[in-house]
Amino acid sequence: MPLDDSQVTRVLAVAAHPDDLDFGAAGTVSQWTDAGIQVTYLLCTRGDQGGFDDTPRDHMPQLRETEQRAAAKAVGVTDVRFLDGFKDGWLEPSHDLQREIVRVIRQVRPDRMLIQSPERYWDRIGASHPDHLASGEASIRAIYPAARNPFAYPELLDDEGLQPWIVREVWLMADPSSSHFVDITANFGRKLEALHAHRSQTSHMDDLEGMLRMWGQRTAQANGLPEGSLAEVFRVVATG
Ligand SMILES: [Zn+2]
C-alpha cells in the first residue's frame, strides 16, 4: 500500500524532458500540492530536441524552461530545477547523472519520489523514449543505494555537507506493471492548463484536450472507475 499523503511532506519528481511530468502525472501532482505537500521538479535536460516548428534551435532550451515553469505553477509547483550539461536525446544513466540526482535528493530530502520507469513499456513505445529509461534508471540508482550511502560520491558529504537520505517510496510513470490508479477527474482542468503551457510541444495538436481525456478515460476504465472518470496510473514501490 502506498504511503498516505498525510505521511508525506516532500516529493521530488525527476524526468528527462520538460512536459514528461505533465503528461504522466500533472493531475496527481496537483492533488499532492492541494494537500499541502511540497513538490520539487528536477528536469535532466531542457528538451532541446523538442518542438514542431521553425523556432530557432538555440532558443529552444530557454523556451522550454519557461514553459515548464509555467506548467509547474499551474499545478502548484514553484521549485523547478534543471540540470546543466545533459543533452536531449543523449541521456545515459551515467555516474555524472546519478551524482546530480543524489545531490538534489540530499538537498530536498523527499519522502516520496516520482520518476520515469527504467523498464520499456512495449504497449506504448512513445512512453519509453530512451531518455526516459535513462532518467528512470539513474533515478532509481540514485535512490538506492547512493543517496543513503555516505561513501557513495563522498564529495557530496565532504565538500557540500549533504547528509545521506532514505527515500521511503517511489512512484513510477509508464511502467509495464502499473497498478495504482489516481482519480484525477476533479483536477483534469489543471492538467490541461499545465499541458497548454508547453506551447512548443502541444500548440500544433488539433485536440489536446480530447487526447488527454481519452487517455485518462482508458486508464480510469481499466480500474473500473465510473463512466466519465479520468485517471493516471503508477507503479508504487516501497524503498524505505
Ligand atoms: Zn520526454
py3Dmol code that shows the C-alpha trace and the ligand (Angstrom):
import py3Dmol

protein = """\
ATOM      1  CA  MET A   1       0.000   0.000   0.000  1.00  0.00           C
ATOM      2  CA  PRO A   2       1.305   3.485  -0.817  1.00  0.00           C
ATOM      3  CA  LEU A   3       2.020   5.897   1.995  1.00  0.00           C
ATOM      4  CA  ASP A   4      -0.964   8.023   2.872  1.00  0.00           C
ATOM      5  CA  ASP A   5      -0.486  11.568   1.567  1.00  0.00           C
ATOM      6  CA  SER A   6      -0.716  12.772   5.176  1.00  0.00           C
ATOM      7  CA  GLN A   7       2.555  10.922   5.857  1.00  0.00           C
ATOM      8  CA  VAL A   8       4.316  12.767   3.033  1.00  0.00           C
ATOM      9  CA  THR A   9       5.842  16.214   3.454  1.00  0.00           C
ATOM     10  CA  ARG A  10       8.033  16.490   0.376  1.00  0.00           C
ATOM     11  CA  VAL A  11       8.048  14.913  -3.084  1.00  0.00           C
ATOM     12  CA  LEU A  12      10.854  15.088  -5.644  1.00  0.00           C
ATOM     13  CA  ALA A  13       9.839  14.399  -9.251  1.00  0.00           C
ATOM     14  CA  VAL A  14      12.571  13.652 -11.808  1.00  0.00           C
ATOM     15  CA  ALA A  15      12.143  13.441 -15.585  1.00  0.00           C
ATOM     16  CA  ALA A  16      14.196  13.657 -18.733  1.00  0.00           C
ATOM     17  CA  HIS A  17      12.314  16.426 -20.560  1.00  0.00           C
ATOM     18  CA  PRO A  18      10.032  19.377 -19.906  1.00  0.00           C
ATOM     19  CA  ASP A  19       6.413  18.098 -20.337  1.00  0.00           C
ATOM     20  CA  ASP A  20       7.092  14.469 -19.249  1.00  0.00           C
ATOM     21  CA  LEU A  21       5.822  15.065 -15.717  1.00  0.00           C
ATOM     22  CA  ASP A  22       2.795  16.943 -17.021  1.00  0.00           C
ATOM     23  CA  PHE A  23       1.701  14.263 -19.466  1.00  0.00           C
ATOM     24  CA  GLY A  24       2.247  11.499 -16.923  1.00  0.00           C
ATOM     25  CA  ALA A  25       1.289  12.945 -13.591  1.00  0.00           C
ATOM     26  CA  ALA A  26       0.082  16.586 -13.526  1.00  0.00           C
ATOM     27  CA  GLY A  27      -3.358  15.598 -12.190  1.00  0.00           C
ATOM     28  CA  THR A  28      -1.823  13.611  -9.361  1.00  0.00           C
ATOM     29  CA  VAL A  29       0.754  16.304  -8.588  1.00  0.00           C
ATOM     30  CA  SER A  30      -1.976  18.932  -8.286  1.00  0.00           C
ATOM     31  CA  GLN A  31      -3.709  16.730  -5.692  1.00  0.00           C
ATOM     32  CA  TRP A  32      -0.479  16.462  -3.752  1.00  0.00           C
ATOM     33  CA  THR A  33       0.124  20.223  -3.723  1.00  0.00           C
ATOM     34  CA  ASP A  34      -3.541  20.812  -2.779  1.00  0.00           C
ATOM     35  CA  ALA A  35      -2.901  18.508   0.194  1.00  0.00           C
ATOM     36  CA  GLY A  36      -0.022  20.761   1.273  1.00  0.00           C
ATOM     37  CA  ILE A  37       2.792  18.537   0.027  1.00  0.00           C
ATOM     38  CA  GLN A  38       5.831  20.446  -1.194  1.00  0.00           C
ATOM     39  CA  VAL A  39       6.775  19.197  -4.670  1.00  0.00           C
ATOM     40  CA  THR A  40      10.085  19.847  -6.445  1.00  0.00           C
ATOM     41  CA  TYR A  41      10.600  19.175 -10.154  1.00  0.00           C
ATOM     42  CA  LEU A  42      14.023  18.191 -11.467  1.00  0.00           C
ATOM     43  CA  LEU A  43      14.457  18.100 -15.247  1.00  0.00           C
ATOM     44  CA  CYS A  44      17.551  16.336 -16.564  1.00  0.00           C
ATOM     45  CA  THR A  45      17.543  18.268 -19.877  1.00  0.00           C
ATOM     46  CA  ARG A  46      15.815  21.327 -21.313  1.00  0.00           C
ATOM     47  CA  GLY A  47      14.322  19.307 -24.164  1.00  0.00           C
ATOM     48  CA  ASP A  48      16.481  20.907 -26.842  1.00  0.00           C
ATOM     49  CA  GLN A  49      15.484  18.326 -29.469  1.00  0.00           C
ATOM     50  CA  GLY A  50      11.776  19.048 -28.994  1.00  0.00           C
ATOM     51  CA  GLY A  51       9.347  21.274 -30.888  1.00  0.00           C
ATOM     52  CA  PHE A  52       7.476  21.062 -34.159  1.00  0.00           C
ATOM     53  CA  ASP A  53       8.004  24.422 -35.845  1.00  0.00           C
ATOM     54  CA  ASP A  54      10.815  26.627 -37.101  1.00  0.00           C
ATOM     55  CA  THR A  55      11.688  28.177 -33.742  1.00  0.00           C
ATOM     56  CA  PRO A  56      15.481  28.708 -33.896  1.00  0.00           C
ATOM     57  CA  ARG A  57      17.043  25.655 -32.252  1.00  0.00           C
ATOM     58  CA  ASP A  58      19.200  27.754 -29.961  1.00  0.00           C
ATOM     59  CA  HIS A  59      16.055  29.355 -28.499  1.00  0.00           C
ATOM     60  CA  MET A  60      14.530  26.006 -27.588  1.00  0.00           C
ATOM     61  CA  PRO A  61      16.212  25.325 -24.205  1.00  0.00           C
ATOM     62  CA  GLN A  62      15.180  28.686 -22.702  1.00  0.00           C
ATOM     63  CA  LEU A  63      11.714  28.469 -24.242  1.00  0.00           C
ATOM     64  CA  ARG A  64      11.105  25.021 -22.810  1.00  0.00           C
ATOM     65  CA  GLU A  65      12.427  26.006 -19.405  1.00  0.00           C
ATOM     66  CA  THR A  66       9.968  28.916 -19.338  1.00  0.00           C
ATOM     67  CA  GLU A  67       7.131  26.629 -20.457  1.00  0.00           C
ATOM     68  CA  GLN A  68       7.956  24.059 -17.773  1.00  0.00           C
ATOM     69  CA  ARG A  69       7.986  26.697 -15.046  1.00  0.00           C
ATOM     70  CA  ALA A  70       4.535  27.909 -16.159  1.00  0.00           C
ATOM     71  CA  ALA A  71       3.193  24.332 -16.343  1.00  0.00           C
ATOM     72  CA  ALA A  72       4.538  23.581 -12.865  1.00  0.00           C
ATOM     73  CA  LYS A  73       2.895  26.704 -11.478  1.00  0.00           C
ATOM     74  CA  ALA A  74      -0.473  25.538 -12.850  1.00  0.00           C
ATOM     75  CA  VAL A  75      -0.284  22.506 -10.547  1.00  0.00           C
ATOM     76  CA  GLY A  76       1.171  24.304  -7.530  1.00  0.00           C
ATOM     77  CA  VAL A  77       4.874  23.564  -8.045  1.00  0.00           C
ATOM     78  CA  THR A  78       7.264  26.516  -7.746  1.00  0.00           C
ATOM     79  CA  ASP A  79      10.580  24.747  -7.069  1.00  0.00           C
ATOM     80  CA  VAL A  80      11.665  23.720 -10.585  1.00  0.00           C
ATOM     81  CA  ARG A  81      15.288  22.795 -11.183  1.00  0.00           C
ATOM     82  CA  PHE A  82      17.199  21.965 -14.358  1.00  0.00           C
ATOM     83  CA  LEU A  83      20.452  20.076 -14.652  1.00  0.00           C
ATOM     84  CA  ASP A  84      23.138  21.561 -16.875  1.00  0.00           C
ATOM     85  CA  GLY A  85      25.406  19.564 -19.126  1.00  0.00           C
ATOM     86  CA  PHE A  86      22.989  16.868 -20.343  1.00  0.00           C
ATOM     87  CA  LYS A  87      21.650  16.920 -23.902  1.00  0.00           C
ATOM     88  CA  ASP A  88      18.185  15.886 -25.016  1.00  0.00           C
ATOM     89  CA  GLY A  89      18.452  12.574 -26.885  1.00  0.00           C
ATOM     90  CA  TRP A  90      21.805  11.737 -25.302  1.00  0.00           C
ATOM     91  CA  LEU A  91      20.847  10.934 -21.733  1.00  0.00           C
ATOM     92  CA  GLU A  92      22.522   7.897 -20.151  1.00  0.00           C
ATOM     93  CA  PRO A  93      22.327   6.578 -16.564  1.00  0.00           C
ATOM     94  CA  SER A  94      25.919   7.691 -16.089  1.00  0.00           C
ATOM     95  CA  HIS A  95      27.631   8.389 -12.791  1.00  0.00           C
ATOM     96  CA  ASP A  96      27.593  12.082 -13.684  1.00  0.00           C
ATOM     97  CA  LEU A  97      23.799  11.989 -13.914  1.00  0.00           C
ATOM     98  CA  GLN A  98      23.420   9.804 -10.811  1.00  0.00           C
ATOM     99  CA  ARG A  99      25.599  12.160  -8.767  1.00  0.00           C
ATOM    100  CA  GLU A 100      23.486  15.166  -9.813  1.00  0.00           C
ATOM    101  CA  ILE A 101      20.278  13.383  -8.786  1.00  0.00           C
ATOM    102  CA  VAL A 102      21.791  12.239  -5.476  1.00  0.00           C
ATOM    103  CA  ARG A 103      22.752  15.851  -4.767  1.00  0.00           C
ATOM    104  CA  VAL A 104      19.177  17.043  -5.245  1.00  0.00           C
ATOM    105  CA  ILE A 105      17.745  14.120  -3.231  1.00  0.00           C
ATOM    106  CA  ARG A 106      20.001  15.063  -0.330  1.00  0.00           C
ATOM    107  CA  GLN A 107      19.108  18.752  -0.678  1.00  0.00           C
ATOM    108  CA  VAL A 108      15.328  18.221  -0.908  1.00  0.00           C
ATOM    109  CA  ARG A 109      15.080  15.149   1.406  1.00  0.00           C
ATOM    110  CA  PRO A 110      11.853  13.817  -0.143  1.00  0.00           C
ATOM    111  CA  ASP A 111       9.629  11.164   1.457  1.00  0.00           C
ATOM    112  CA  ARG A 112       8.337  10.143  -1.947  1.00  0.00           C
ATOM    113  CA  MET A 113       9.803  10.369  -5.438  1.00  0.00           C
ATOM    114  CA  LEU A 114       8.068  10.355  -8.803  1.00  0.00           C
ATOM    115  CA  ILE A 115      10.285   9.048 -11.600  1.00  0.00           C
ATOM    116  CA  GLN A 116      10.145   7.520 -15.072  1.00  0.00           C
ATOM    117  CA  SER A 117      10.174   3.755 -15.347  1.00  0.00           C
ATOM    118  CA  PRO A 118      13.521   2.291 -16.395  1.00  0.00           C
ATOM    119  CA  GLU A 119      11.562  -0.642 -17.914  1.00  0.00           C
ATOM    120  CA  ARG A 120      10.413  -0.411 -21.521  1.00  0.00           C
ATOM    121  CA  TYR A 121       6.634  -0.349 -21.931  1.00  0.00           C
ATOM    122  CA  TRP A 122       6.132  -2.205 -25.193  1.00  0.00           C
ATOM    123  CA  ASP A 123       2.410  -1.399 -25.427  1.00  0.00           C
ATOM    124  CA  ARG A 124       3.100   2.342 -25.768  1.00  0.00           C
ATOM    125  CA  ILE A 125       6.529   2.820 -27.288  1.00  0.00           C
ATOM    126  CA  GLY A 126       6.432   6.632 -27.070  1.00  0.00           C
ATOM    127  CA  ALA A 127       6.334   6.383 -23.298  1.00  0.00           C
ATOM    128  CA  SER A 128       9.722   4.656 -23.329  1.00  0.00           C
ATOM    129  CA  HIS A 129      11.856   7.291 -25.063  1.00  0.00           C
ATOM    130  CA  PRO A 130      15.475   6.249 -24.390  1.00  0.00           C
ATOM    131  CA  ASP A 131      15.994   9.394 -22.320  1.00  0.00           C
ATOM    132  CA  HIS A 132      13.032   8.391 -20.129  1.00  0.00           C
ATOM    133  CA  LEU A 133      14.571   4.963 -19.493  1.00  0.00           C
ATOM    134  CA  ALA A 134      17.910   6.621 -18.717  1.00  0.00           C
ATOM    135  CA  SER A 135      16.368   9.165 -16.373  1.00  0.00           C
ATOM    136  CA  GLY A 136      14.446   6.376 -14.606  1.00  0.00           C
ATOM    137  CA  GLU A 137      17.481   4.139 -14.267  1.00  0.00           C
ATOM    138  CA  ALA A 138      19.704   6.953 -12.993  1.00  0.00           C
ATOM    139  CA  SER A 139      16.980   7.997 -10.534  1.00  0.00           C
ATOM    140  CA  ILE A 140      16.469   4.559  -9.014  1.00  0.00           C
ATOM    141  CA  ARG A 141      20.236   4.020  -8.755  1.00  0.00           C
ATOM    142  CA  ALA A 142      20.442   7.391  -7.016  1.00  0.00           C
ATOM    143  CA  ILE A 143      17.614   6.442  -4.620  1.00  0.00           C
ATOM    144  CA  TYR A 144      19.137   3.040  -3.913  1.00  0.00           C
ATOM    145  CA  PRO A 145      21.866   2.806  -2.890  1.00  0.00           C
ATOM    146  CA  ALA A 146      23.713   6.067  -3.488  1.00  0.00           C
ATOM    147  CA  ALA A 147      21.597   8.720  -1.714  1.00  0.00           C
ATOM    148  CA  ARG A 148      21.589   6.732   1.538  1.00  0.00           C
ATOM    149  CA  ASN A 149      25.241   5.662   1.425  1.00  0.00           C
ATOM    150  CA  PRO A 150      27.676   8.262   2.822  1.00  0.00           C
ATOM    151  CA  PHE A 151      30.528   6.594   0.935  1.00  0.00           C
ATOM    152  CA  ALA A 152      28.838   6.987  -2.474  1.00  0.00           C
ATOM    153  CA  TYR A 153      30.006  10.189  -4.187  1.00  0.00           C
ATOM    154  CA  PRO A 154      31.782  11.157  -0.934  1.00  0.00           C
ATOM    155  CA  GLU A 155      32.461  14.667  -2.229  1.00  0.00           C
ATOM    156  CA  LEU A 156      28.767  15.471  -1.709  1.00  0.00           C
ATOM    157  CA  LEU A 157      29.177  14.921   2.021  1.00  0.00           C
ATOM    158  CA  ASP A 158      32.768  16.109   2.358  1.00  0.00           C
ATOM    159  CA  ASP A 159      32.565  19.274   0.260  1.00  0.00           C
ATOM    160  CA  GLU A 160      28.867  20.186   0.424  1.00  0.00           C
ATOM    161  CA  GLY A 161      27.823  18.714   3.769  1.00  0.00           C
ATOM    162  CA  LEU A 162      24.951  16.789   2.159  1.00  0.00           C
ATOM    163  CA  GLN A 163      23.904  14.052   4.570  1.00  0.00           C
ATOM    164  CA  PRO A 164      22.677  10.647   3.369  1.00  0.00           C
ATOM    165  CA  TRP A 165      18.917  10.374   2.863  1.00  0.00           C
ATOM    166  CA  ILE A 166      16.490   7.442   2.550  1.00  0.00           C
ATOM    167  CA  VAL A 167      13.567   7.943   0.166  1.00  0.00           C
ATOM    168  CA  ARG A 168      10.672   5.861   1.508  1.00  0.00           C
ATOM    169  CA  GLU A 169       8.587   5.400  -1.616  1.00  0.00           C
ATOM    170  CA  VAL A 170       8.888   5.686  -5.396  1.00  0.00           C
ATOM    171  CA  TRP A 171       6.109   6.217  -7.934  1.00  0.00           C
ATOM    172  CA  LEU A 172       6.982   5.090 -11.462  1.00  0.00           C
ATOM    173  CA  MET A 173       5.351   6.603 -14.551  1.00  0.00           C
ATOM    174  CA  ALA A 174       4.679   4.480 -17.660  1.00  0.00           C
ATOM    175  CA  ASP A 175       5.732   1.235 -16.028  1.00  0.00           C
ATOM    176  CA  PRO A 176       4.533  -2.069 -17.553  1.00  0.00           C
ATOM    177  CA  SER A 177       3.342  -3.231 -14.115  1.00  0.00           C
ATOM    178  CA  SER A 178       1.415  -0.118 -13.113  1.00  0.00           C
ATOM    179  CA  SER A 179      -1.486  -0.806 -10.801  1.00  0.00           C
ATOM    180  CA  HIS A 180      -2.016   2.241  -8.580  1.00  0.00           C
ATOM    181  CA  PHE A 181      -4.743   4.418 -10.080  1.00  0.00           C
ATOM    182  CA  VAL A 182      -5.378   8.032  -9.083  1.00  0.00           C
ATOM    183  CA  ASP A 183      -8.766   9.534  -9.947  1.00  0.00           C
ATOM    184  CA  ILE A 184      -7.944  12.952 -11.455  1.00  0.00           C
ATOM    185  CA  THR A 185     -11.443  13.805 -12.721  1.00  0.00           C
ATOM    186  CA  ALA A 186     -11.706  16.833 -10.421  1.00  0.00           C
ATOM    187  CA  ASN A 187      -8.198  18.067 -11.273  1.00  0.00           C
ATOM    188  CA  PHE A 188      -8.273  17.471 -15.008  1.00  0.00           C
ATOM    189  CA  GLY A 189      -8.557  21.186 -15.811  1.00  0.00           C
ATOM    190  CA  ARG A 190      -5.250  21.862 -14.105  1.00  0.00           C
ATOM    191  CA  LYS A 191      -3.545  19.060 -16.010  1.00  0.00           C
ATOM    192  CA  LEU A 192      -4.872  20.566 -19.229  1.00  0.00           C
ATOM    193  CA  GLU A 193      -3.644  24.017 -18.186  1.00  0.00           C
ATOM    194  CA  ALA A 194      -0.186  22.577 -17.484  1.00  0.00           C
ATOM    195  CA  LEU A 195      -0.015  20.945 -20.900  1.00  0.00           C
ATOM    196  CA  HIS A 196      -1.231  24.070 -22.686  1.00  0.00           C
ATOM    197  CA  ALA A 197       1.722  25.851 -21.075  1.00  0.00           C
ATOM    198  CA  HIS A 198       4.043  23.621 -23.118  1.00  0.00           C
ATOM    199  CA  ARG A 199       3.112  25.564 -26.229  1.00  0.00           C
ATOM    200  CA  SER A 200       6.138  24.495 -28.285  1.00  0.00           C
ATOM    201  CA  GLN A 201       5.082  20.854 -27.778  1.00  0.00           C
ATOM    202  CA  THR A 202       1.288  20.984 -27.816  1.00  0.00           C
ATOM    203  CA  SER A 203       0.033  24.019 -29.769  1.00  0.00           C
ATOM    204  CA  HIS A 204       0.185  22.103 -33.071  1.00  0.00           C
ATOM    205  CA  MET A 205      -2.219  19.457 -31.748  1.00  0.00           C
ATOM    206  CA  ASP A 206      -5.792  19.749 -33.035  1.00  0.00           C
ATOM    207  CA  ASP A 207      -7.392  18.329 -29.929  1.00  0.00           C
ATOM    208  CA  LEU A 208      -5.054  18.175 -26.968  1.00  0.00           C
ATOM    209  CA  GLU A 209      -7.963  18.059 -24.527  1.00  0.00           C
ATOM    210  CA  GLY A 210      -9.649  15.209 -26.403  1.00  0.00           C
ATOM    211  CA  MET A 211      -6.449  13.181 -26.457  1.00  0.00           C
ATOM    212  CA  LEU A 212      -5.799  13.705 -22.748  1.00  0.00           C
ATOM    213  CA  ARG A 213      -9.411  12.843 -21.923  1.00  0.00           C
ATOM    214  CA  MET A 214      -9.203   9.659 -23.997  1.00  0.00           C
ATOM    215  CA  TRP A 215      -6.024   8.534 -22.214  1.00  0.00           C
ATOM    216  CA  GLY A 216      -7.489   9.423 -18.839  1.00  0.00           C
ATOM    217  CA  GLN A 217     -10.753   7.596 -19.568  1.00  0.00           C
ATOM    218  CA  ARG A 218      -8.982   4.467 -20.771  1.00  0.00           C
ATOM    219  CA  THR A 219      -6.912   4.424 -17.617  1.00  0.00           C
ATOM    220  CA  ALA A 220      -9.994   5.008 -15.463  1.00  0.00           C
ATOM    221  CA  GLN A 221     -11.938   2.245 -17.213  1.00  0.00           C
ATOM    222  CA  ALA A 222      -9.082  -0.191 -16.686  1.00  0.00           C
ATOM    223  CA  ASN A 223      -9.531   0.430 -12.973  1.00  0.00           C
ATOM    224  CA  GLY A 224     -13.315   0.112 -13.055  1.00  0.00           C
ATOM    225  CA  LEU A 225     -13.958   3.773 -12.183  1.00  0.00           C
ATOM    226  CA  PRO A 226     -17.389   5.169 -13.121  1.00  0.00           C
ATOM    227  CA  GLU A 227     -18.107   6.234 -16.711  1.00  0.00           C
ATOM    228  CA  GLY A 228     -16.677   9.684 -17.439  1.00  0.00           C
ATOM    229  CA  SER A 229     -13.919   9.401 -14.827  1.00  0.00           C
ATOM    230  CA  LEU A 230     -10.310  10.249 -15.666  1.00  0.00           C
ATOM    231  CA  ALA A 231      -7.264   8.651 -14.062  1.00  0.00           C
ATOM    232  CA  GLU A 232      -3.490   8.454 -14.027  1.00  0.00           C
ATOM    233  CA  VAL A 233      -1.702   5.227 -13.153  1.00  0.00           C
ATOM    234  CA  PHE A 234       1.618   4.383 -11.483  1.00  0.00           C
ATOM    235  CA  ARG A 235       3.643   1.562 -10.070  1.00  0.00           C
ATOM    236  CA  VAL A 236       4.359   2.296  -6.427  1.00  0.00           C
ATOM    237  CA  VAL A 237       7.456   0.752  -4.864  1.00  0.00           C
ATOM    238  CA  ALA A 238       8.466   0.873  -1.193  1.00  0.00           C
ATOM    239  CA  THR A 239      12.136   1.849  -0.976  1.00  0.00           C
ATOM    240  CA  GLY A 240      12.478   2.731   2.700  1.00  0.00           C
TER     241      GLY A 240
END
"""
ligand_1 = """\
1
ZN
Zn 10.097 13.016 -22.792
"""
view = py3Dmol.view(width=600, height=400)
view.addModel(protein, "pdb")
view.setStyle({"model": 0}, {"cartoon": {"style": "trace"}})
view.addModel(ligand_1, "xyz")
view.setStyle({"model": 1}, {"stick": {}})
view.zoomTo()
view.show()
